[in-house]
Amino acid sequence: MNKDLDNLVLSLKDEMLKEISEIIKFKSYKSTPTPDAPFGVEVKKALDYALSLGKKYGFKTKNVDNYAGHVEFGNGQKTFGVLGHLDVVPEGTGWSVDPYGGVIKDGYLWGRGSEDDKGPIMAAFFALKAVKDFGINPKGRIRVIFGTNEESGWECMKHYFKHEKKPDWGVTPDGAFPMINVEKGIADIEISLSRNPSLKKGSLSLVSLKGGEAPNMVAQNAKAVIKINNKKFSTEILKGFKPSNGAKINFSIDKDRLEITATGKSAHGANPSAGINAISALLDLIGNLDLDDVEILGHIKKISQKVGYETDGKSLGIAGRDEMSGPLTVNLGLMEINPKKMKLVLNIRYPIFFNLKMIKKQIEESLKGLKISVGHHHDPLFVSPDNELIHILSDVYEDMTGQKAYLIAIGGGTYARAIPNAVAFGPTFPGHESREHQPDERISIDDLLMISRIYAQLFYKILS
């Protein structure tokens, strides 16, 4: 460890926290695009803010059509990339603080993006500022790349790398320490049906159903609106229904309009068993009601049977695991039914030695009668334990923390897949709580500072 450099990072603590707090205030989830803001105005503002800090501190900066941008320090042909993102998932409900307040209290920085990924990428940025201010003669280049569409499609990286050469190697502070060298494949399986109601006499007509915030989030909320056709309709099923996953069910009746809401618990789609899926509970209930649309009722029952509360894909026939990356997981992240269509999205994380083509084929067999297509998709990632990058990261991590470095496999997807020879390096430390994609997302101030300290030593090692 270079102690003088470490002390310089420590001296930047207050400034770093102030700027991370400021950048959290942008509601930078994907919204309506404009000609100069491909993922929405707030996302563009967050990118502008980060790049303006780069200019303020004397870095080379570049904005690539508001899709992504970078700050850069150093010279030479070989470039080390640090890839992070400034977009976030929607805040959802259940917060005890303003999700976009950038609140600092109780030793934590709170807000959507504090952990995933505004806080960590800005901690890496301030590490680079410390190295620049330290005054070394760099033997190479460090480029911090700010993406803006990581949570909803990666179009930012696709566009950026059409115009910019990919770094030779790199990391992303968007996973866990010590380091992640295996990432499962990720596929959004889109399941749809054009409605052509085949009506029978029934007590109820399903008007609409909607649940979930994003495919890669466990659905915290779901709601159905139903028309009551029979004045003798009984609420006994509604009163007695208890979802097996513990979701809360509420309903209200206003004349002939029945509204049913399900409330669960959000979690990252890479770990769906950590959440409580509201859509699953609502489908289970509606499948027991006397709907007049035979076709839609049949498909709801089938989805409940084949997907339901499961997160391992067993009833779909796609469950399995490999030794390197662990088990396949399934998250029913989005669902919508309206008078014209039904659509749902399964977010599947599959082991690195599995085959997506065969997974899709099996889902088609399990859910016959529904259209199955692959939407957003990322191939698996694997970096050998013998790779030079792994050795460098291990040395820096062990030197700074005093803890043994080891390799991790995850179901999450990071920007490490966007360039050759890259892994996720932080931000979550072993044994520390992670609240990404959840209400009251927050990160320890001590952890943020340690991330910056670790990255400063990494940059110093690479550039010296």
FIVO-388527 format. One record per residue (C-alpha): x, y, z; residue in three letters. Coordinates in pm, whole numbers, plus 32768, in hexadecimal, padded with zeros to 4 digits. Layout:
N
{x X	y Y	z Z	res ALA}
...
END
This chain:
464
{x 8000	y 8000	z 8000	res MET}
{x 8074	y 815F	z 7FB0	res ASN}
{x 8018	y 820F	z 80F7	res LYS}
{x 803F	y 836D	z 806F	res ASP}
{x 7F47	y 8322	z 7F59	res LEU}
{x 7E5D	y 8280	z 8055	res ASP}
{x 7E66	y 83B9	z 812D	res ASN}
{x 7E13	y 8489	z 7FFB	res LEU}
{x 7CDC	y 83B5	z 7FBA	res VAL}
{x 7C73	y 83DE	z 8125	res LEU}
{x 7C93	y 8558	z 8104	res SER}
{x 7B95	y 8551	z 7FE6	res LEU}
{x 7A86	y 84A7	z 80B8	res LYS}
{x 79A2	y 85D4	z 80F1	res ASP}
{x 79BB	y 8649	z 7F89	res GLU}
{x 7972	y 84EB	z 7F07	res MET}
{x 783F	y 84C1	z 7FE4	res LEU}
{x 77BA	y 8616	z 7F7D	res LYS}
{x 77D3	y 85C6	z 7E0C	res GLU}
{x 773E	y 8469	z 7E2B	res ILE}
{x 761F	y 8500	z 7EF0	res SER}
{x 75E7	y 85FC	z 7DDA	res GLU}
{x 75E7	y 84FB	z 7CC1	res ILE}
{x 74EC	y 8420	z 7D7D	res ILE}
{x 73F3	y 8540	z 7D64	res LYS}
{x 73C1	y 8501	z 7BF0	res PHE}
{x 729C	y 8413	z 7BB4	res LYS}
{x 7367	y 8362	z 7AAE	res SER}
{x 7290	y 8236	z 7A5B	res TYR}
{x 7233	y 81FB	z 78F0	res LYS}
{x 711B	y 82E0	z 787C	res SER}
{x 7091	y 837E	z 773F	res THR}
{x 71AE	y 83C0	z 764A	res PRO}
{x 71EB	y 850E	z 75A2	res THR}
{x 72CB	y 855B	z 7476	res PRO}
{x 73F6	y 85A7	z 7557	res ASP}
{x 739C	y 84C3	z 767C	res ALA}
{x 7378	y 835B	z 7605	res PRO}
{x 7316	y 82D7	z 775C	res PHE}
{x 7263	y 8407	z 77E6	res GLY}
{x 72BE	y 8563	z 785D	res VAL}
{x 731A	y 8503	z 79C3	res GLU}
{x 740D	y 83F9	z 794C	res VAL}
{x 74B4	y 84FA	z 786B	res LYS}
{x 74CF	y 85ED	z 798F	res LYS}
{x 7583	y 84E9	z 7A60	res ALA}
{x 767B	y 84A7	z 7947	res LEU}
{x 76B1	y 861C	z 7911	res ASP}
{x 76F3	y 8648	z 7A84	res TYR}
{x 77F6	y 8533	z 7A94	res ALA}
{x 78AE	y 85B1	z 7961	res LEU}
{x 78A5	y 8717	z 79E2	res SER}
{x 795C	y 869C	z 7B19	res LEU}
{x 7A5C	y 85FB	z 7A36	res GLY}
{x 7A9A	y 8746	z 798A	res LYS}
{x 7AA5	y 87FE	z 7AD6	res LYS}
{x 7BBA	y 8719	z 7B53	res TYR}
{x 7C85	y 8730	z 7A13	res GLY}
{x 7C3F	y 85DF	z 7970	res PHE}
{x 7C14	y 859B	z 77FF	res LYS}
{x 7A9F	y 8566	z 77CE	res THR}
{x 79BD	y 84F3	z 76B6	res LYS}
{x 7844	y 84D7	z 768D	res ASN}
{x 77DC	y 83DC	z 7582	res VAL}
{x 7687	y 845B	z 750F	res ASP}
{x 75FE	y 8454	z 7674	res ASN}
{x 7603	y 82D8	z 766E	res TYR}
{x 773C	y 82C2	z 7745	res ALA}
{x 7871	y 838B	z 7792	res GLY}
{x 79C5	y 8371	z 7833	res HIS}
{x 7AD6	y 841F	z 78F4	res VAL}
{x 7C3C	y 83B7	z 78B0	res GLU}
{x 7D92	y 83DC	z 794D	res PHE}
{x 7EE5	y 8370	z 78CA	res GLY}
{x 7F95	y 8321	z 7785	res ASN}
{x 7FFC	y 81F2	z 76BB	res GLY}
{x 7F55	y 80E8	z 75E9	res GLN}
{x 7ED1	y 7FFF	z 76F6	res LYS}
{x 7D8E	y 8070	z 779B	res THR}
{x 7CFC	y 7FF3	z 78E1	res PHE}
{x 7B84	y 802E	z 78ED	res GLY}
{x 7AA5	y 8066	z 7A1A	res VAL}
{x 793F	y 803F	z 79AC	res LEU}
{x 781A	y 80B0	z 7A81	res GLY}
{x 76BC	y 8135	z 7A4B	res HIS}
{x 75FA	y 826A	z 7AAE	res LEU}
{x 749F	y 81E4	z 7A5E	res ASP}
{x 73CF	y 8140	z 7B6D	res VAL}
{x 729A	y 8068	z 7B90	res VAL}
{x 715A	y 811D	z 7BF8	res PRO}
{x 7141	y 8160	z 7D6D	res GLU}
{x 7006	y 8094	z 7DB2	res GLY}
{x 6F60	y 80C1	z 7F05	res THR}
{x 6FB2	y 808C	z 8073	res GLY}
{x 70C3	y 8190	z 80A8	res TRP}
{x 7102	y 8236	z 81F9	res SER}
{x 71C9	y 8350	z 8153	res VAL}
{x 71B0	y 8411	z 800D	res ASP}
{x 7238	y 8317	z 7F0C	res PRO}
{x 72D3	y 8438	z 7E4B	res TYR}
{x 733F	y 850A	z 7F73	res GLY}
{x 74A6	y 8492	z 7F8A	res GLY}
{x 7475	y 8486	z 8102	res VAL}
{x 75A0	y 8449	z 81E6	res ILE}
{x 7540	y 83BD	z 833A	res LYS}
{x 7597	y 82A6	z 842E	res ASP}
{x 76E4	y 826C	z 8380	res GLY}
{x 7643	y 8225	z 822F	res TYR}
{x 7603	y 82D6	z 80E7	res LEU}
{x 7498	y 8294	z 8087	res TRP}
{x 73E4	y 82A2	z 7F3A	res GLY}
{x 739C	y 81EB	z 7DF7	res ARG}
{x 74EC	y 81AF	z 7D57	res GLY}
{x 75B8	y 81DA	z 7E95	res SER}
{x 762B	y 8070	z 7E79	res GLU}
{x 75C4	y 801F	z 7D13	res ASP}
{x 7686	y 80C5	z 7C7B	res ASP}
{x 76B0	y 823C	z 7CA5	res LYS}
{x 7762	y 8226	z 7DF3	res GLY}
{x 7867	y 8123	z 7D8B	res PRO}
{x 78B8	y 81B5	z 7C34	res ILE}
{x 78E3	y 830E	z 7CCB	res MET}
{x 79C1	y 8278	z 7DDC	res ALA}
{x 7A98	y 81EB	z 7CC2	res ALA}
{x 7A94	y 833F	z 7C19	res PHE}
{x 7B18	y 83E7	z 7D56	res PHE}
{x 7C22	y 82D9	z 7D70	res ALA}
{x 7C97	y 8342	z 7C17	res LEU}
{x 7C94	y 84AE	z 7C83	res LYS}
{x 7D73	y 8451	z 7DA9	res ALA}
{x 7E68	y 839B	z 7CC5	res VAL}
{x 7E6E	y 84C2	z 7BD4	res LYS}
{x 7EA6	y 85BA	z 7CF0	res ASP}
{x 7FB6	y 84D9	z 7D7E	res PHE}
{x 808D	y 8535	z 7C54	res GLY}
{x 8105	y 83EB	z 7BC3	res ILE}
{x 818C	y 83BE	z 7A63	res ASN}
{x 8088	y 82CD	z 79D8	res PRO}
{x 80F4	y 81A3	z 7907	res LYS}
{x 7FA2	y 8163	z 786B	res GLY}
{x 7E43	y 81ED	z 7876	res ARG}
{x 7D21	y 81CC	z 7967	res ILE}
{x 7BCC	y 8213	z 78D4	res ARG}
{x 7A96	y 822E	z 79B1	res VAL}
{x 796A	y 81EC	z 78D3	res ILE}
{x 780E	y 825F	z 7940	res PHE}
{x 76F2	y 8193	z 78A9	res GLY}
{x 7588	y 8202	z 78AE	res THR}
{x 74B8	y 80D2	z 784D	res ASN}
{x 7542	y 7FAF	z 7917	res GLU}
{x 73FD	y 7F62	z 79C9	res GLU}
{x 7326	y 7F50	z 7891	res SER}
{x 73DF	y 7ED0	z 7762	res GLY}
{x 754F	y 7F39	z 7743	res TRP}
{x 750C	y 8006	z 760A	res GLU}
{x 75F8	y 8105	z 76A4	res CYS}
{x 7723	y 801B	z 768C	res MET}
{x 76C4	y 7F9E	z 7533	res LYS}
{x 76BF	y 8103	z 74B1	res HIS}
{x 77F2	y 8173	z 7572	res TYR}
{x 78CD	y 805B	z 74ED	res PHE}
{x 7861	y 809E	z 7388	res LYS}
{x 791E	y 81E5	z 73AF	res HIS}
{x 7A2B	y 8197	z 74B1	res GLU}
{x 7B2F	y 8083	z 74C0	res LYS}
{x 7AF6	y 7F89	z 75D6	res LYS}
{x 7BEC	y 7F93	z 76F8	res PRO}
{x 7CE9	y 7E78	z 76FC	res ASP}
{x 7C7F	y 7E09	z 7856	res TRP}
{x 7BBE	y 7E90	z 797B	res GLY}
{x 7ACA	y 7E75	z 7A9B	res VAL}
{x 7971	y 7EE7	z 7B01	res THR}
{x 7919	y 7F52	z 7C66	res PRO}
{x 77BF	y 7EBA	z 7C41	res ASP}
{x 77D3	y 7D65	z 7CE5	res GLY}
{x 788D	y 7CF3	z 7E1A	res ALA}
{x 79E2	y 7CD5	z 7EB7	res PHE}
{x 7ACE	y 7C23	z 7EA8	res PRO}
{x 7A80	y 7BF0	z 7D33	res MET}
{x 7986	y 7B4B	z 7C4B	res ILE}
{x 7A15	y 7A7D	z 7B30	res ASN}
{x 78D6	y 79BF	z 7AD4	res VAL}
{x 778A	y 7A5B	z 7A6F	res GLU}
{x 7663	y 798B	z 7A03	res LYS}
{x 75B9	y 79C4	z 78B5	res GLY}
{x 7491	y 7AB1	z 78C9	res ILE}
{x 735C	y 7AA0	z 77EE	res ALA}
{x 720F	y 7B53	z 77FC	res ASP}
{x 7112	y 7A58	z 7775	res ILE}
{x 6FE5	y 7B18	z 76F3	res GLU}
{x 6E9C	y 7A5A	z 76F8	res ILE}
{x 6D6F	y 7AEF	z 7648	res SER}
{x 6C0F	y 7AB1	z 75CA	res LEU}
{x 6B21	y 7B7E	z 74F5	res SER}
{x 69D2	y 7B6C	z 75A5	res ARG}
{x 68A9	y 7AE4	z 74EA	res ASN}
{x 67B1	y 7AAF	z 7602	res PRO}
{x 66F1	y 7966	z 7604	res SER}
{x 65E6	y 79C3	z 76FC	res LEU}
{x 650D	y 78E6	z 77D1	res LYS}
{x 641F	y 7941	z 78E1	res LYS}
{x 64F6	y 79AF	z 7A01	res GLY}
{x 64D8	y 7A84	z 7B35	res SER}
{x 6605	y 7B59	z 7ADB	res LEU}
{x 66B0	y 7C02	z 79B2	res SER}
{x 6824	y 7C4F	z 79CB	res LEU}
{x 6850	y 7DB9	z 7956	res VAL}
{x 69C3	y 7DE1	z 799B	res SER}
{x 6AE9	y 7D5D	z 7A5D	res LEU}
{x 6C39	y 7E00	z 7A8D	res LYS}
{x 6D61	y 7DAC	z 7B67	res GLY}
{x 6ED5	y 7DE7	z 7B8C	res GLY}
{x 6FC6	y 7F06	z 7B4E	res GLU}
{x 70D4	y 7E60	z 7A78	res ALA}
{x 7130	y 7CFE	z 7A0A	res PRO}
{x 7263	y 7CFC	z 7AE9	res ASN}
{x 71A0	y 7D54	z 7C25	res MET}
{x 70C2	y 7C6E	z 7CF2	res VAL}
{x 6F66	y 7D03	z 7CCB	res ALA}
{x 6F07	y 7DB8	z 7E0A	res GLN}
{x 6DAF	y 7E25	z 7D93	res ASN}
{x 6C9E	y 7D9A	z 7CB0	res ALA}
{x 6B39	y 7E06	z 7C74	res LYS}
{x 6A09	y 7D77	z 7BC0	res ALA}
{x 68C8	y 7E29	z 7B60	res VAL}
{x 679A	y 7D47	z 7B32	res ILE}
{x 6632	y 7D89	z 7ACB	res LYS}
{x 652B	y 7CD8	z 7B9C	res ILE}
{x 6418	y 7C46	z 7AC0	res ASN}
{x 6350	y 7B93	z 7BCC	res ASN}
{x 62B1	y 7C4C	z 7CED	res LYS}
{x 62C8	y 7B0D	z 7DBB	res LYS}
{x 6443	y 7B07	z 7D9B	res PHE}
{x 64DE	y 7A8E	z 7EE1	res SER}
{x 6621	y 7B17	z 7F75	res THR}
{x 6667	y 79DD	z 803E	res GLU}
{x 6783	y 796D	z 7F57	res ILE}
{x 6825	y 7AC2	z 7F73	res LEU}
{x 6808	y 7AC9	z 80ED	res LYS}
{x 688D	y 796A	z 811D	res GLY}
{x 69AB	y 7972	z 8023	res PHE}
{x 6B09	y 7963	z 80B4	res LYS}
{x 6C2E	y 796F	z 7FBC	res PRO}
{x 6D31	y 7867	z 8009	res SER}
{x 6E4C	y 7966	z 7FE2	res ASN}
{x 6DC2	y 7A4E	z 80EF	res GLY}
{x 6D54	y 7B6D	z 800C	res ALA}
{x 6C3E	y 7C4B	z 8091	res LYS}
{x 6AF2	y 7C52	z 7FD7	res ILE}
{x 69F7	y 7D6E	z 7FF0	res ASN}
{x 68B9	y 7DAB	z 7F2D	res PHE}
{x 67AA	y 7EB2	z 7F0F	res SER}
{x 6658	y 7EBC	z 7E61	res ILE}
{x 65B0	y 7FF0	z 7DD3	res ASP}
{x 6464	y 7F97	z 7D32	res LYS}
{x 64C3	y 7E9B	z 7C22	res ASP}
{x 663B	y 7EE1	z 7C30	res ARG}
{x 6723	y 7DFC	z 7CF4	res LEU}
{x 688C	y 7E60	z 7D2F	res GLU}
{x 6986	y 7D66	z 7DB9	res ILE}
{x 6AE6	y 7DC8	z 7E1E	res THR}
{x 6C06	y 7CEB	z 7E80	res ALA}
{x 6D33	y 7D70	z 7F3D	res THR}
{x 6E78	y 7CB1	z 7F5B	res GLY}
{x 6FE5	y 7D02	z 7F91	res LYS}
{x 70D6	y 7D82	z 7E8A	res SER}
{x 7229	y 7CE3	z 7E4D	res ALA}
{x 7326	y 7CCC	z 7D33	res HIS}
{x 72BA	y 7BE8	z 7C18	res GLY}
{x 7402	y 7B2C	z 7C38	res ALA}
{x 738F	y 7AB1	z 7D8E	res ASN}
{x 7216	y 7A8E	z 7D70	res PRO}
{x 71F4	y 79AA	z 7E9E	res SER}
{x 7255	y 7AD5	z 7F77	res ALA}
{x 7114	y 7B8B	z 7F14	res GLY}
{x 6F9E	y 7B4F	z 7F23	res ILE}
{x 6F01	y 7B59	z 7DCA	res ASN}
{x 6DB5	y 7C13	z 7DC4	res ALA}
{x 6D63	y 7BA4	z 7C60	res ILE}
{x 6D7F	y 7A35	z 7CBF	res SER}
{x 6C8E	y 7A64	z 7DE1	res ALA}
{x 6B92	y 7B26	z 7D10	res LEU}
{x 6B93	y 7A23	z 7BF9	res LEU}
{x 6B5E	y 790D	z 7CF6	res ASP}
{x 6A2B	y 79BF	z 7D7B	res LEU}
{x 6996	y 7A21	z 7C2A	res ILE}
{x 69C0	y 78BD	z 7BAB	res GLY}
{x 68BD	y 7857	z 7CB0	res ASN}
{x 67BA	y 7958	z 7C46	res LEU}
{x 668F	y 7924	z 7B5E	res ASP}
{x 6709	y 79EE	z 7A31	res LEU}
{x 6637	y 79F9	z 78F7	res ASP}
{x 6763	y 79F4	z 7809	res ASP}
{x 67B5	y 7882	z 77F1	res VAL}
{x 68F7	y 78B2	z 772D	res GLU}
{x 6997	y 79B4	z 7810	res ILE}
{x 692E	y 78F2	z 7946	res LEU}
{x 69CF	y 77B9	z 78B9	res GLY}
{x 6B16	y 786B	z 7875	res HIS}
{x 6B18	y 790C	z 79CE	res ILE}
{x 6AEF	y 77B4	z 7A6A	res LYS}
{x 6C01	y 7727	z 798D	res LYS}
{x 6CF3	y 783E	z 79E8	res ILE}
{x 6CA3	y 780A	z 7B58	res SER}
{x 6CE5	y 7698	z 7B2F	res GLN}
{x 6E23	y 76B0	z 7A61	res LYS}
{x 6EBE	y 77E9	z 7AFA	res VAL}
{x 6DF5	y 7848	z 7C2B	res GLY}
{x 6EBF	y 7882	z 7D64	res TYR}
{x 6FED	y 77C0	z 7CE7	res GLU}
{x 7139	y 7869	z 7CAC	res THR}
{x 71F9	y 773A	z 7C2C	res ASP}
{x 7137	y 76E6	z 7AEC	res GLY}
{x 70E6	y 7585	z 7B60	res LYS}
{x 6F7F	y 7577	z 7AE2	res SER}
{x 6FE8	y 761F	z 799E	res LEU}
{x 70DC	y 7501	z 796D	res GLY}
{x 7212	y 75DD	z 7961	res ILE}
{x 729D	y 75B5	z 7AC1	res ALA}
{x 740A	y 7556	z 7AE6	res GLY}
{x 7563	y 75C9	z 7B49	res ARG}
{x 76D3	y 75A1	z 7AF7	res ASP}
{x 77F9	y 758D	z 7BE3	res GLU}
{x 7894	y 76D4	z 7B6B	res MET}
{x 776C	y 77C1	z 7B85	res SER}
{x 765A	y 771F	z 7C54	res GLY}
{x 74E2	y 7700	z 7C10	res PRO}
{x 73FF	y 7796	z 7B09	res LEU}
{x 730A	y 7898	z 7B92	res THR}
{x 71C0	y 7923	z 7B10	res VAL}
{x 711B	y 7A6D	z 7B6C	res ASN}
{x 6FBD	y 7AC7	z 7AF6	res LEU}
{x 7013	y 7C37	z 7AE0	res GLY}
{x 6F00	y 7CDA	z 7A10	res LEU}
{x 6D9E	y 7C87	z 79AC	res MET}
{x 6C85	y 7D45	z 7904	res GLU}
{x 6B2D	y 7CE0	z 788B	res ILE}
{x 6A49	y 7DD4	z 77D8	res ASN}
{x 691F	y 7DA2	z 76EB	res PRO}
{x 6A0A	y 7D6C	z 75C1	res LYS}
{x 6B2B	y 7C9E	z 7644	res LYS}
{x 6BDC	y 7BE6	z 7758	res MET}
{x 6D53	y 7C07	z 7788	res LYS}
{x 6E47	y 7B99	z 7891	res LEU}
{x 6FC0	y 7B92	z 78AF	res VAL}
{x 7090	y 7A86	z 7959	res LEU}
{x 71ED	y 7AF5	z 79BB	res ASN}
{x 72C1	y 79B9	z 79AB	res ILE}
{x 7427	y 7995	z 7A28	res ARG}
{x 74BB	y 7855	z 799B	res TYR}
{x 7603	y 779F	z 79ED	res PRO}
{x 772A	y 77DC	z 7908	res ILE}
{x 7724	y 7680	z 786F	res PHE}
{x 75AE	y 7689	z 7820	res PHE}
{x 7515	y 76C9	z 76CB	res ASN}
{x 741A	y 77E5	z 769F	res LEU}
{x 738A	y 774D	z 7562	res LYS}
{x 7326	y 7614	z 761F	res MET}
{x 729D	y 76DD	z 7743	res ILE}
{x 71BA	y 779D	z 7655	res LYS}
{x 714B	y 765C	z 75A9	res LYS}
{x 70E7	y 75C0	z 76F5	res GLN}
{x 7023	y 76F5	z 775F	res ILE}
{x 6F66	y 76E6	z 7613	res GLU}
{x 6F08	y 757E	z 7663	res GLU}
{x 6E9B	y 75D7	z 77C4	res SER}
{x 6DCD	y 7706	z 775E	res LEU}
{x 6D2F	y 7693	z 7619	res LYS}
{x 6C3C	y 778A	z 7585	res GLY}
{x 6D0B	y 78B7	z 75EC	res LEU}
{x 6E0A	y 796E	z 7517	res LYS}
{x 6F6A	y 794C	z 75A5	res ILE}
{x 708A	y 7A2E	z 753E	res SER}
{x 71DD	y 7A97	z 75C6	res VAL}
{x 7202	y 7C07	z 7618	res GLY}
{x 732A	y 7C9C	z 76D0	res HIS}
{x 7444	y 7B9A	z 76DD	res HIS}
{x 75AD	y 7B81	z 7753	res HIS}
{x 768F	y 7A56	z 7725	res ASP}
{x 773D	y 79CB	z 785B	res PRO}
{x 788F	y 7A50	z 78CC	res LEU}
{x 79BF	y 7989	z 793E	res PHE}
{x 7B1E	y 7A07	z 798D	res VAL}
{x 7C22	y 7902	z 79E8	res SER}
{x 7CAA	y 7901	z 7B4E	res PRO}
{x 7E06	y 78FF	z 7AAE	res ASP}
{x 7DCC	y 7A49	z 79F9	res ASN}
{x 7EC2	y 7B66	z 7A46	res GLU}
{x 7DA1	y 7C4B	z 7AA1	res LEU}
{x 7D2D	y 7B5B	z 7BB2	res ILE}
{x 7E88	y 7B57	z 7C4D	res HIS}
{x 7EA1	y 7CD5	z 7C4E	res ILE}
{x 7D4A	y 7D04	z 7CE9	res LEU}
{x 7D8F	y 7BF8	z 7DED	res SER}
{x 7ED3	y 7CA3	z 7E56	res ASP}
{x 7E30	y 7DF9	z 7E77	res VAL}
{x 7D00	y 7D74	z 7F32	res TYR}
{x 7DCE	y 7CAB	z 8029	res GLU}
{x 7EC1	y 7DC9	z 8062	res ASP}
{x 7DAC	y 7EC3	z 80AD	res MET}
{x 7CBD	y 7DEA	z 8176	res THR}
{x 7D9E	y 7CE9	z 8215	res GLY}
{x 7CA8	y 7BDF	z 81A3	res GLN}
{x 7CDF	y 7ABA	z 80B9	res LYS}
{x 7C63	y 7AF2	z 7F56	res ALA}
{x 7B88	y 79ED	z 7EB1	res TYR}
{x 7AB3	y 79C9	z 7D78	res LEU}
{x 7939	y 79E9	z 7D65	res ILE}
{x 7831	y 7978	z 7C6C	res ALA}
{x 76ED	y 7A43	z 7C51	res ILE}
{x 75A3	y 7A4E	z 7B9B	res GLY}
{x 75B9	y 7BC6	z 7B69	res GLY}
{x 7632	y 7C65	z 7A2A	res GLY}
{x 773A	y 7D74	z 7A28	res THR}
{x 77F3	y 7E48	z 792D	res TYR}
{x 7915	y 7D54	z 794E	res ALA}
{x 786F	y 7CA4	z 7828	res ARG}
{x 7890	y 7DDB	z 7750	res ALA}
{x 7A09	y 7DC6	z 7721	res ILE}
{x 7B0A	y 7CAD	z 770D	res PRO}
{x 7BC5	y 7C40	z 7843	res ASN}
{x 7AF5	y 7CE9	z 7951	res ALA}
{x 7A52	y 7C8D	z 7A9C	res VAL}
{x 7974	y 7D2C	z 7BA2	res ALA}
{x 7A44	y 7DB6	z 7CC1	res PHE}
{x 7968	y 7E36	z 7DDE	res GLY}
{x 78AC	y 7EEC	z 7E65	res PRO}
{x 7810	y 7DFE	z 7F67	res THR}
{x 7901	y 7D73	z 806A	res PHE}
{x 78E1	y 7C12	z 80F4	res PRO}
{x 77DA	y 7BFE	z 8204	res GLY}
{x 7755	y 7D5D	z 81C5	res HIS}
{x 75E8	y 7D9D	z 8179	res GLU}
{x 7582	y 7DE8	z 8013	res SER}
{x 7442	y 7EA9	z 7FCA	res ARG}
{x 745E	y 7EE1	z 7E54	res GLU}
{x 730B	y 7EEF	z 7DA4	res HIS}
{x 725E	y 7EFF	z 7EF8	res GLN}
{x 71B5	y 8012	z 7FC3	res PRO}
{x 72A7	y 80D6	z 809E	res ASP}
{x 73CE	y 8083	z 7FBF	res GLU}
{x 7505	y 80FE	z 8072	res ARG}
{x 767A	y 80C8	z 8093	res ILE}
{x 775F	y 80F1	z 81BD	res SER}
{x 7834	y 822A	z 81AF	res ILE}
{x 7958	y 815C	z 822F	res ASP}
{x 7924	y 8067	z 8110	res ASP}
{x 7916	y 817C	z 800E	res LEU}
{x 7A5A	y 8207	z 8090	res LEU}
{x 7B00	y 80B0	z 808F	res MET}
{x 7A8D	y 8078	z 7F27	res ILE}
{x 7B38	y 81BB	z 7EC3	res SER}
{x 7C73	y 815F	z 7F85	res ARG}
{x 7C85	y 8006	z 7EE1	res ILE}
{x 7C50	y 8095	z 7D85	res TYR}
{x 7D59	y 81A0	z 7DB9	res ALA}
{x 7E5B	y 8095	z 7E0D	res GLN}
{x 7DE9	y 7FC8	z 7CE0	res LEU}
{x 7E13	y 80F2	z 7BF6	res PHE}
{x 7F67	y 8141	z 7C8B	res TYR}
{x 7FD8	y 7FDA	z 7C53	res LYS}
{x 7F62	y 7FD7	z 7AE9	res ILE}
{x 7FF3	y 812A	z 7A8D	res LEU}
{x 8142	y 810E	z 7B41	res SER}
END
